[in-house]
Amino acid sequence: MQPYSPYLAAMALPPVSRPTAALADLRAFLASRERHQWVFALLSVLITGYFITVFLIQSKTKEYKPPEIIWVKNYAANRSDAEIKAQQMIDEEKRRAEQAELKRLQEKQRQDSIKLQKKLSEFGI
């Protein structure tokens, strides 16, 4: 069995050139470009840069937020109707108190907004 020859051995490498010749070649290449080619080249660089920036921003690790746990009360299966109604009355009182607190906070926020609007209108804004 004959060993395989490396596939790069027969490949011809470009000749080494002077840096000034390389810069002159680059300058000639860039000078021959049309305006629309420059516009599309700029657009392609900007779009690529935008996506790279977005990925870098999103890749930052965020602070750990523990999961929100919702506890459920387990009621006994053999409760009487009176116990159920009593618990419903307690729950209804809690719900009404929460609604009253929410309405109070909303009214306070509305009053603060009215004050701010009046101050802004005094300044002509």
C-alpha positions as CSV (number, residue, x, y, z in Angstrom):
1,M,0.0,0.0,0.0
2,Q,1.4,3.4,-1.0
3,P,1.2,6.3,1.5
4,Y,-1.0,9.2,0.5
5,S,0.8,12.4,-0.5
6,P,-0.1,15.7,1.2
7,Y,-2.6,17.6,-0.9
8,L,-1.0,21.0,-0.2
9,A,2.4,20.0,-1.6
10,A,1.5,20.6,-5.2
11,M,-0.3,23.9,-4.5
12,A,1.5,27.0,-5.8
13,L,1.8,29.8,-3.3
14,P,1.7,33.4,-4.4
15,P,5.0,35.2,-4.7
16,V,6.1,37.4,-1.9
17,S,5.7,41.1,-2.8
18,R,6.8,44.4,-1.3
19,P,4.4,46.2,1.0
20,T,4.5,49.3,-1.3
21,A,3.4,47.2,-4.3
22,A,0.6,45.6,-2.2
23,L,-0.6,49.1,-1.1
24,A,-0.5,50.3,-4.7
25,D,-2.5,47.3,-5.8
26,L,-5.1,47.9,-3.1
27,R,-5.3,51.6,-4.0
28,A,-5.9,50.7,-7.6
29,F,-8.6,48.2,-6.7
30,L,-10.4,50.7,-4.4
31,A,-10.2,53.4,-7.0
32,S,-12.0,51.3,-9.6
33,R,-15.1,50.7,-7.5
34,E,-18.4,52.4,-8.4
35,R,-20.4,54.5,-6.0
36,H,-23.2,52.0,-5.6
37,Q,-20.6,49.4,-4.6
38,W,-19.3,51.6,-1.8
39,V,-22.9,52.2,-0.6
40,F,-23.6,48.5,-0.4
41,A,-20.3,47.7,1.2
42,L,-21.0,50.3,3.9
43,L,-24.5,48.9,4.4
44,S,-23.2,45.4,4.8
45,V,-20.7,46.5,7.3
46,L,-23.3,48.5,9.3
47,I,-25.8,45.7,9.3
48,T,-23.3,43.1,10.4
49,G,-22.0,45.5,13.1
50,Y,-25.5,46.0,14.3
51,F,-26.2,42.3,14.7
52,I,-22.9,41.7,16.4
53,T,-23.6,44.6,18.9
54,V,-27.1,43.2,19.6
55,F,-25.7,39.8,20.3
56,L,-23.0,41.2,22.6
57,I,-25.5,43.2,24.6
58,Q,-27.8,40.2,24.9
59,S,-25.1,37.9,25.9
60,K,-24.4,39.7,29.2
61,T,-25.4,37.5,32.1
62,K,-28.3,38.8,34.0
63,E,-28.7,38.8,37.7
64,Y,-30.3,35.6,39.1
65,K,-34.0,36.1,39.9
66,P,-35.4,33.3,42.0
67,P,-38.7,31.8,40.7
68,E,-41.9,33.2,42.1
69,I,-43.7,30.6,44.3
70,I,-47.4,30.7,44.5
71,W,-48.7,28.9,47.6
72,V,-52.1,27.2,47.4
73,K,-54.1,26.5,50.5
74,N,-55.2,22.9,50.8
75,Y,-58.7,22.6,52.3
76,A,-60.0,19.5,53.9
77,A,-62.4,17.5,51.8
78,N,-64.9,17.0,54.6
79,R,-65.7,20.7,55.3
80,S,-69.2,21.7,56.0
81,D,-71.1,24.2,54.0
82,A,-71.0,26.6,57.0
83,E,-67.2,26.4,57.1
84,I,-67.0,27.0,53.4
85,K,-69.3,30.1,53.6
86,A,-67.3,31.4,56.6
87,Q,-64.1,31.1,54.7
88,Q,-65.6,32.8,51.7
89,M,-66.7,35.7,53.8
90,I,-63.2,36.1,55.2
91,D,-61.7,35.9,51.7
92,E,-64.3,38.5,50.4
93,E,-63.3,40.9,53.1
94,K,-59.7,40.6,52.2
95,R,-60.5,41.1,48.5
96,R,-62.5,44.2,49.3
97,A,-59.7,45.6,51.4
98,E,-57.2,45.0,48.6
99,Q,-59.5,46.6,46.1
100,A,-60.0,49.7,48.4
101,E,-56.2,50.0,48.8
102,L,-55.8,49.7,45.0
103,K,-58.4,52.4,44.4
104,R,-56.8,54.7,47.0
105,L,-53.4,54.3,45.3
106,Q,-54.9,54.9,41.9
107,E,-56.6,58.0,43.1
108,K,-53.4,59.3,44.7
109,Q,-51.5,58.7,41.4
110,R,-54.2,60.5,39.5
111,Q,-54.0,63.5,41.8
112,D,-50.2,63.6,41.5
113,S,-50.7,63.5,37.7
114,I,-53.1,66.4,37.8
115,K,-50.7,68.4,39.9
116,L,-47.9,67.7,37.5
117,Q,-50.0,68.6,34.5
118,K,-50.9,71.9,36.1
119,K,-47.3,72.7,36.8
120,L,-46.3,71.8,33.2
121,S,-49.2,74.0,31.8
122,E,-47.9,76.9,33.9
123,F,-44.6,76.5,32.1
124,G,-46.4,76.3,28.8
125,I,-45.6,72.7,28.1
